[in-house]
Amino acid sequence: MAFRLPGLAAIDSQASTLGSSSVGIILSNRQYEIGHYTWREATIIATCFSTVSVPFSLVVAEILDLDSIFLSYYASAVVIIIILALVLSRIPPLTSFEDTFIDGED
């Protein structure tokens, strides 16, 4: 409950972080459409966990010539994203999204 998300969100956040951010967003959207997430939960997952995928981070590290310290660079990015997700999931605008499922239920 640290991020105010259901346990199923762990799979989506890992898919976003370890794979492609696009995959994480598509997976979150699909889970919302079939009724596993509320609109607010899907939005939190898409905005907070789809920003530091390994492939994207590797490209950025190569451009910045940081490939020799990639693990430190990536670990620090993940720690920062986790801290930001803890904060952002508790403040507007993410808290202002409706906490309802696709069928309108609370």
Secondary structure, DSSP 8 states (H G I E B T S, - for coil): -TTS--TTHHHHHHHHHHS-HHHHHHHHHHHHHTTSS-HHHHHHHHHHSSS--HHHHHHHHHHTT-GGGHHHHHHHHHHHHHHHHHHHTTSTTGGGS----TTS--
